[in-house]
Amino acid sequence: MITVEKLSKNYGSTQAIKDISFSVEKGSILGLLGANGAGKTTTMRILSGYIPATTGKAIIDGFEVHENPLAVRERIGYLPENPPLYPEMTVTEYLDFVGKIKNIPRCDRTSSLKKAIELCQIEDRANSIIGKLSKGYRQRVGIAQAIIHDPPVIILDEPTVGLDPRQIIEVRNLIKSLAKEKTIILSTHILPEVTMTCDTVTIINQGMVIATGKTEELLQQLNNKGYHLEVEGEVNGLTSKLKKIEAIDKIIIEPITGIDNRFIIKLSLKNDSEVGKEIASMLVHEGVGIYEMRRLKASLEEVFLQLTTQENISVNN
């Protein structure tokens, strides 16, 4: 549905994005993840036809954005970070106006407006002045204007920024419901948003794509799997015995301050092997008491931090 190939954008001598490439399958939600200033908004603006790329191409629903801008705009709904709302209008007046400028036929406009209002669950605010709505409701109205012409692709730039926790959940559920019929790109710098909402993720850092794929695939690329243990007893000689378990890569044993004869053991693994049973059995055999033992797995936050702090990244799928 969406293909981006070697997209770059220069502002004078400043390169905002460089050779960005990714794709989005029909009916899926892609999270475009990056810190503020990473190039997410620039990418969104190019995809929406708001600004041209310097080099590269983007194809949406079979149309290249630069070559067929009008055809692309008919097929996308775009919500910029600051929704383009008119605060003096009512919700209905505003959405009717949007329907007109998006060339929805008069005979279809009422039904399109009604459907957008229902999908965004703003029926109870349909006659309210936009300027008097909460930020959460204004965000819903912004999404309603993006979908009123029933586009196959929706592009959302930071759709939950500034919302309270309840509003975030409501907007997140709305986006998920839209994905049943739409293909969605969602940009954010909020890590939980990607985990809770998106099927796949593309991470941008300093204008470049440094990783792309399903969240599970990115997690598997990190070699920080292992075990965390809290034990009591004699730990001299444990390191050499633990190294006999082939899957174990690194071993760190640290005393717990203020508690005699109590230690933390951190074990890193070479692969995804489940060797907890072997570890526990060996410790019990050595007379070491186990107070806690838990499996460690990478989080998306760890993936993001590791990828964005590495100088030489080679994990693109």
Backbone hydrogen bonds, N-H to C=O, Kabsch-Sander energy under -0.5 kcal/mol:
donor,donor_aa,acceptor,acceptor_aa,energy
2,I,24,V,-1.8
3,T,59,I,-2.5
4,V,22,F,-3.0
5,E,57,K,-3.0
7,L,20,I,-2.8
8,S,55,T,-2.4
9,K,17,I,-1.9
11,Y,14,T,-3.7
12,G,10,N,-0.6
14,T,11,Y,-2.0
15,Q,13,S,-0.5
16,A,9,K,-2.0
16,A,14,T,-0.8
17,I,9,K,-1.2
18,K,207,G,-3.5
20,I,7,L,-2.8
22,F,4,V,-1.5
24,V,2,I,-2.4
28,S,25,E,-1.6
30,L,28,S,-0.5
30,L,184,I,-2.9
31,G,200,T,-2.6
32,L,30,L,-0.6
32,L,186,L,-3.0
33,L,31,G,-0.9
33,L,202,T,-2.5
34,G,188,T,-1.4
38,A,35,A,-2.0
43,T,39,G,-1.9
44,M,40,K,-2.4
45,R,41,T,-2.6
46,I,42,T,-1.9
47,L,43,T,-2.4
48,S,44,M,-2.1
49,G,46,I,-1.2
50,Y,45,R,-2.0
51,I,45,R,-1.3
54,T,8,S,-2.5
55,T,8,S,-1.4
57,K,5,E,-2.1
59,I,3,T,-3.2
60,I,63,F,-2.9
61,D,1,M,-3.3
63,F,60,I,-1.9
65,V,58,A,-2.9
68,N,64,E,-2.8
72,V,68,N,-2.1
73,R,69,P,-2.4
74,E,70,L,-1.7
75,R,71,A,-0.7
75,R,72,V,-1.1
76,I,73,R,-0.7
77,G,153,V,-2.0
79,L,155,I,-2.9
85,L,83,P,-2.1
89,M,86,Y,-1.8
91,V,128,S,-1.6
92,T,126,A,-2.3
94,Y,90,T,-2.5
95,L,91,V,-2.5
96,D,92,T,-2.3
97,F,93,E,-2.1
98,V,94,Y,-2.5
99,G,95,L,-2.3
100,K,96,D,-1.7
101,I,97,F,-2.2
102,K,98,V,-1.6
103,N,100,K,-1.8
104,I,99,G,-2.6
108,D,105,P,-1.5
109,R,105,P,-1.3
110,T,106,R,-0.7
112,S,108,D,-2.4
113,L,109,R,-2.6
114,K,110,T,-2.4
115,K,111,S,-2.3
116,A,112,S,-2.3
117,I,113,L,-2.3
118,E,114,K,-2.2
119,L,115,K,-2.8
120,C,116,A,-2.0
121,Q,118,E,-1.0
122,I,117,I,-2.2
125,R,122,I,-1.7
126,A,123,E,-1.3
128,S,125,R,-1.7
130,I,89,M,-3.0
131,G,87,P,-2.5
132,K,129,I,-1.7
133,L,130,I,-1.8
138,R,134,S,-2.4
139,Q,135,K,-2.2
140,R,136,G,-1.6
141,V,137,Y,-2.4
142,G,138,R,-2.2
143,I,139,Q,-2.1
144,A,140,R,-2.4
145,Q,141,V,-2.2
146,A,142,G,-1.1
147,I,143,I,-1.3
148,I,144,A,-1.1
150,D,147,I,-2.4
153,V,75,R,-1.7
154,I,183,T,-2.7
155,I,77,G,-3.5
156,L,154,I,-0.5
156,L,185,I,-3.1
157,D,79,L,-2.9
157,D,155,I,-0.5
158,E,156,L,-0.7
158,E,187,S,-1.7
161,V,158,E,-1.1
163,L,160,T,-1.8
168,I,164,D,-2.5
169,I,165,P,-1.9
170,E,166,R,-2.0
171,V,167,Q,-2.7
172,R,168,I,-2.6
173,N,169,I,-2.5
174,L,170,E,-1.9
175,I,171,V,-2.5
176,K,172,R,-2.2
177,S,173,N,-2.1
178,L,174,L,-1.9
179,A,175,I,-1.5
180,K,177,S,-1.0
181,E,178,L,-1.8
182,K,178,L,-1.9
183,T,152,P,-2.5
184,I,28,S,-2.5
185,I,154,I,-2.5
186,L,30,L,-3.0
187,S,156,L,-2.8
188,T,32,L,-2.3
191,L,189,H,-0.8
193,E,190,I,-0.8
194,V,190,I,-1.0
194,V,191,L,-0.7
195,T,191,L,-1.7
196,M,192,P,-2.6
197,T,193,E,-1.5
198,C,194,V,-2.1
199,D,29,I,-2.2
200,T,29,I,-1.8
201,V,213,G,-2.7
202,T,31,G,-2.9
203,I,211,A,-2.9
204,I,33,L,-3.1
204,I,202,T,-0.5
205,N,208,M,-2.8
207,G,38,A,-2.1
208,M,205,N,-1.6
210,I,203,I,-2.7
210,I,208,M,-0.5
211,A,203,I,-1.1
213,G,201,V,-2.1
215,T,199,D,-0.6
218,L,214,K,-2.0
219,L,215,T,-2.2
220,Q,216,E,-1.8
221,Q,217,E,-0.8
221,Q,218,L,-0.7
222,L,219,L,-1.2
224,N,222,L,-0.9
226,G,296,L,-1.4
227,Y,267,L,-2.0
228,H,294,R,-2.5
229,L,265,I,-2.6
230,E,292,E,-2.4
231,V,263,F,-2.7
232,E,289,G,-2.3
233,G,261,N,-1.8
235,V,233,G,-0.6
238,L,235,V,-2.2
241,K,237,G,-1.4
242,L,238,L,-3.1
243,K,239,T,-1.9
244,K,241,K,-1.0
245,I,242,L,-1.9
246,E,244,K,-0.8
248,I,245,I,-1.8
249,D,268,S,-3.5
250,K,268,S,-1.0
252,I,266,K,-2.3
254,E,264,I,-2.8
256,I,262,R,-2.7
257,T,255,P,-0.6
259,I,256,I,-1.8
260,D,258,G,-0.5
262,R,259,I,-1.3
263,F,231,V,-2.9
264,I,254,E,-3.4
265,I,229,L,-2.6
266,K,252,I,-3.1
267,L,227,Y,-2.7
267,L,265,I,-0.5
268,S,250,K,-2.3
269,L,225,K,-2.9
270,K,247,A,-2.9
275,V,273,S,-0.9
279,I,275,V,-2.3
280,A,276,G,-2.7
281,S,277,K,-2.3
282,M,278,E,-2.3
283,L,279,I,-2.3
284,V,280,A,-2.4
285,H,281,S,-2.2
286,E,282,M,-1.5
287,G,284,V,-1.6
288,V,283,L,-2.7
289,G,232,E,-2.9
291,Y,230,E,-3.0
291,Y,289,G,-0.6
292,E,230,E,-1.7
294,R,228,H,-2.3
296,L,226,G,-3.1
303,V,299,S,-2.2
304,F,300,L,-2.9
305,L,301,E,-2.6
306,Q,302,E,-2.7
307,L,303,V,-2.7
308,T,304,F,-2.4
309,T,305,L,-0.7
309,T,306,Q,-0.6
310,Q,306,Q,-0.7
313,I,311,E,-0.7
315,V,210,I,-0.5
317,N,212,T,-0.5
